[in-house]
Amino acid sequence: MNTVKMVDPTDVLWKRIGAFLIDVIIPAVIGAILWLFLPRFVPSIIVFVLVIANSVVLQGVTGASVGKHLVGIRTVDAEGKVCGVGKAFVRWLMWIVDAFPYCLPLVGFITFFSSKEHQRVGDRVAKTYVVDKQYAGSPPFAMAFPSDPDQPPYRVSTMSPYQSGPINAPHAAPGTVHEEPQAEGAPTGYEASPAKPGNEPVWDPDRGAYVRWDARHNTWLAFDEETREWRPTA
C-alpha cells in the first residue's frame, strides 16, 4: 500500500482572503478620513497612489503587499523568486476580470479553486503564484513524499485536494497522485521545522537539501538531486 504525504505551498485561501480585506480596508479608511478635510478629487488620487504603491511597488519589490506581509504569504514566480514590479502590475490590472461581478470577486474565487496551483486570472496571466512565506524561494508546486523512505519526493502533476498529513493512496480522493512518476529533479528551497528522528523527509536550509533519519543505520541521510539518491550526511 503506497502512502504519501502531500505539501502544497499555494493552499493559502483563507490567508489570501485576509490579505485582500486588509489591502482594501486600509486605503478605504484613509480615503474616508481625507474626504472630510480635502477637496473631493484629492482623496481619490491619494487612495489610487496608495493602492499602486501597495499592490504593485511594495508587492513587486518584497513579494507581498501590506496585507500579505501581515498574514504571512508571498507572491512569487515559477522559480519561487519575488514576482517583480512588472508581474505585480499585471496581476493587479487583471482585477478588472477577477473582481467580476464587482460586488464579490467570484471570478477570482472560481479560478482559484479550479486551478492546480490555486491561481486566479491575474496569477495565470502574470505567471505568478501565492504561497505561504515559509516556501518563498522554493518552486511553488505541490510535492508528494512516498512512504518508502528510499524514494525521492516528486512533484504532483494532477488536480488534487492536497490534504496535509499522510494520505492512504488507494482510498484517496480522485486525482491524488499515489504512483511513482517519471523521474524529476526534486525542487530546492522547501523549509520545514527541525526534524525529529523519523522517516519523513524535511528541508535542511543549512545543507540546501532534503534530509531524513535512517533508523536502520542510525544516521542522517541527505537527498542528492544529481544522482537522485539518499546519501549519508557528512
C-alpha positions in Angstrom: 0.0 0.0 0.0 1.5 3.3 -1.1 1.0 6.2 1.3 2.2 9.7 0.5 2.4 13.0 2.4 1.3 16.0 0.4 2.7 19.5 0.7 1.1 22.3 -1.3 2.7 25.8 -0.8 -0.2 27.5 -2.7 -3.0 26.2 -0.5 -3.5 29.5 1.4 -7.1 30.6 0.5 -8.0 32.0 3.9 -4.8 33.9 4.2 -5.3 35.4 0.8 -8.8 36.4 1.8 -7.5 38.1 4.9 -4.8 39.9 2.9 -7.3 41.1 0.4 -9.6 42.5 3.1 -6.6 44.3 4.8 -5.5 45.8 1.5 -9.0 47.0 0.7 -9.9 48.3 4.2 -6.7 50.3 4.9 -6.9 52.7 1.8 -10.7 52.9 2.2 -10.4 54.1 5.8 -7.6 56.6 4.8 -9.8 57.8 1.9 -12.8 58.3 4.1 -10.8 60.4 6.6 -9.2 62.5 3.9 -12.7 63.0 2.4 -13.6 65.1 5.4 -10.8 67.6 5.1 -9.7 67.8 1.4 -11.3 68.7 -1.9 -13.3 65.8 -3.3 -10.9 64.7 -6.1 -7.8 64.8 -3.9 -8.7 61.8 -1.6 -9.4 59.7 -4.7 -6.0 60.5 -6.2 -4.2 59.7 -2.9 -6.1 56.4 -2.5 -5.2 55.4 -6.0 -1.5 56.2 -5.4 -1.6 54.2 -2.1 -3.1 51.2 -3.9 -0.5 51.2 -6.6 2.3 51.7 -4.1 1.0 48.7 -2.0 -0.2 46.2 -4.6 2.4 46.9 -7.4 5.5 48.5 -6.0 5.7 47.0 -2.5 4.5 43.6 -3.6 6.8 43.7 -6.6 9.9 44.5 -4.6 9.2 42.5 -1.5 6.9 39.8 -2.7 3.9 41.0 -0.6 1.5 43.8 -0.1 0.9 45.1 3.5 -1.9 42.5 3.8 0.2 39.7 2.6 3.0 40.6 4.9 0.6 40.6 7.9 -0.9 37.2 7.2 2.4 35.6 6.1 2.1 34.9 2.3 4.2 35.9 -0.7 3.7 36.4 -4.4 6.4 34.6 -6.4 7.2 33.4 -9.9 7.6 29.8 -11.1 11.0 29.6 -9.5 9.8 30.9 -6.2 11.5 34.2 -6.6 9.9 37.6 -5.7 7.4 38.4 -8.5 8.8 41.8 -9.5 7.0 45.1 -10.2 6.1 44.1 -13.8 4.3 40.9 -12.8 2.7 42.6 -9.8 1.3 45.3 -12.1 -0.2 42.7 -14.5 -1.8 40.7 -11.7 -3.2 43.9 -10.2 -4.6 45.1 -13.5 -6.3 41.8 -14.0 -8.6 42.5 -11.0 -10.7 44.0 -13.8 -11.6 40.4 -14.5 -11.1 38.7 -11.2 -13.3 41.2 -9.3 -16.4 40.5 -11.5 -19.3 40.9 -10.8 -17.6 43.6 -8.6 -19.9 43.2 -5.6 -18.0 39.9 -4.9 -14.8 38.7 -6.7 -16.5 35.5 -7.9 -14.2 35.0 -11.0 -11.1 35.1 -8.7 -12.7 32.6 -6.3 -13.7 30.2 -9.2 -10.3 30.3 -10.9 -8.5 29.9 -7.6 -10.4 26.6 -6.8 -10.3 25.3 -10.4 -6.5 25.5 -10.9 -4.0 23.1 -9.5 -1.7 25.8 -8.2 -4.7 28.0 -7.0 -4.1 30.8 -9.4 -6.7 33.5 -10.1 -6.8 35.0 -13.6 -4.3 37.7 -12.6 -1.9 35.0 -11.5 -2.3 32.9 -14.7 -1.7 35.9 -16.9 1.2 37.2 -14.9 2.6 33.6 -14.3 2.7 34.2 -10.5 1.8 32.1 -7.5 0.8 33.0 -4.0 2.5 30.8 -1.3 3.0 30.6 2.4 6.0 32.7 3.3 7.9 29.6 4.6 8.0 28.3 1.0 9.2 31.6 -0.6 12.3 30.8 -2.6 11.0 27.3 -3.5 9.3 26.2 -6.7 5.6 26.8 -5.8 4.3 23.4 -6.7 2.7 20.6 -4.7 5.0 17.8 -3.7 4.4 14.2 -2.7 6.6 12.3 -0.3 6.4 8.5 -0.8 6.0 6.2 2.2 9.1 4.4 1.0 11.9 6.5 2.6 14.3 5.4 -0.2 12.2 7.1 -2.8 12.7 10.8 -3.5 10.0 13.4 -3.3 8.2 14.3 -6.6 6.1 17.0 -8.0 2.3 16.4 -8.2 1.1 16.7 -11.7 -2.7 16.2 -11.4 -5.5 18.1 -9.8 -5.8 17.1 -6.1 -7.3 18.3 -2.9 -3.8 18.5 -1.4 -4.6 17.2 2.1 -2.0 17.6 4.7 -0.5 14.7 6.6 -0.5 11.0 5.5 -2.9 10.0 2.7 -3.9 6.4 2.1 -3.5 6.3 -1.7 -5.9 3.6 -2.7 -8.7 5.4 -0.9 -7.6 9.0 -1.6 -9.8 11.4 -3.4 -9.9 11.3 -7.2 -6.9 12.9 -8.8 -4.5 12.4 -5.9 -1.1 11.2 -7.1 0.0 8.0 -5.5 2.1 6.3 -8.1 5.8 6.9 -8.6 6.0 9.2 -11.6 8.8 9.6 -14.2 12.0 10.8 -12.6 12.0 14.6 -12.0 14.6 16.6 -10.1 13.4 17.4 -6.6 12.9 21.2 -6.1 15.0 23.1 -3.7 14.1 25.6 -1.1 11.4 23.8 0.9 11.6 24.6 4.6 10.4 22.5 7.5 10.6 22.6 11.2 13.6 20.9 12.8 13.4 17.2 12.2 13.0 14.6 14.9 14.2 11.1 14.1 11.7 9.6 11.7 11.2 8.7 8.1 9.6 11.9 6.9 11.9 14.0 4.7 12.3 17.6 5.8 14.2 20.5 4.3 17.6 21.4 5.8 18.4 25.0 4.9 22.0 24.7 6.1 22.7 21.8 3.7 20.3 23.0 1.0 18.8 19.6 0.7 16.1 17.3 2.0 17.2 15.1 4.9 15.7 12.2 6.7 16.6 9.9 9.6 17.7 6.4 8.7 16.8 4.4 11.8 18.4 1.2 10.3 21.8 2.7 10.2 21.3 5.3 12.9 22.4 8.2 10.7 21.0 11.2 8.8 20.7 11.0 5.0 20.6 13.8 2.6 18.9 13.7 -0.9 21.4 14.3 -3.7 19.5 15.9 -6.6 22.1 15.0 -9.2 22.2 11.2 -8.5 18.6 11.1 -7.1 19.9 9.1 -4.2 19.8 9.4 -0.4 23.4 9.7 0.9 24.8 9.8 4.4 25.4 13.4 5.6 29.0 14.4 6.2 
